[in-house]
Amino acid sequence: MDVNISEAAKRSGISPKMLRHYESLGLLPPVARSEAGYRRYGDREVHTLRFIRRARDLGFSIAEIGELLRLWQNRRRSSADVKRIAQAHVADLERRLAEMQAMKRTLEALVGCCHGDERPDCPILDGLEEV
């Protein structure tokens, strides 16, 4: 398979703009070009792009994806290294979920205190004003 950027984007589920961005970040090595200078993508590149898309769908950062890609491409990798990255990401997700739950509780309390009528006083704005 040898496809242009539009087809590679379609097959991988990544927009052409993001595909070029990932290439500029070094997540995808520079690809071959046609005589006219157009990028040409093979099965390997599309497979790598799918890996990147799936990792992004799971919320991994670009730096984490770069590390995961290096491990994925290294057949002598240690699965412990991969697990360490995934566990750190799970811990980060748990921390962010706890923060979001706290935000939700605070907003629910503020909304519950607001009459939502024609009066100008508003506990929501008062709560946002607090330092």
C-alpha angles and dihedrals in degrees: 000000000000113000139169124249094268093054093043089051092049093048093048099040092238124119118247089244092055090044090057089044093054089048091051090051091053095245087119116036117235109281132222118274132218121241087265090055098254119143115253121202128198133197092274094056093046090049090051090049090052089051090051092047092050091048090050090048087057090051100250114158122242089254091051091047090052089053093046091049091053090050093044091053093046108082090192092058123131114241086215088069091052092046091050091056093046093047091050089051092050089051090050091049090050091051092049092047090052090050091049092048090052090050090050092051091049093049092046090053092049092047089049090055095049117093092204092213137117095289116110096222111096126180090201092061090041089053092050090049094057116105 
